[in-house]
């Protein structure tokens, strides 16, 4: 194999090396987003594959309950389509990371609104919505913290 056929994995000589702090922050973003992504996808797949196990918690039953829970699972999968690019290359896909954070915030606010409007007497339903609220709040805090760490670290490395 001659020099033209060899794949290049090194950065060009003119490109500066990425500072260690920026690399660490990028891995922090990957970890935070990957954790939230994994839990979201696990939940989505469970809703799609076993809707009967979850429908009663949402006061649903029969074919309509099955379809509603499966539809929610499909929506979760659609919502999470944005995560893999950020996980793979957080520095390249900063704007997509912002989209993920906005989606997470919308979910948190929306779920909180639904929970606040739920009448008394729906304890199981309320508890399930509260679990989503708690997860989305923790996920948002974790991902936002990691993303801000990356942005701050990148900015400092440029000074």
Secondary structure as GFF3:
##gff-version 3
##sequence-region A 1 159
A	DSSP	alpha_helix	20	49	.	.	.	ID=ss1
A	DSSP	alpha_helix	51	55	.	.	.	ID=ss2
A	DSSP	three_ten_helix	56	58	.	.	.	ID=ss3
A	DSSP	alpha_helix	62	79	.	.	.	ID=ss4
A	DSSP	three_ten_helix	80	82	.	.	.	ID=ss5
A	DSSP	alpha_helix	83	88	.	.	.	ID=ss6
A	DSSP	alpha_helix	94	116	.	.	.	ID=ss7
A	DSSP	alpha_helix	123	158	.	.	.	ID=ss8
###
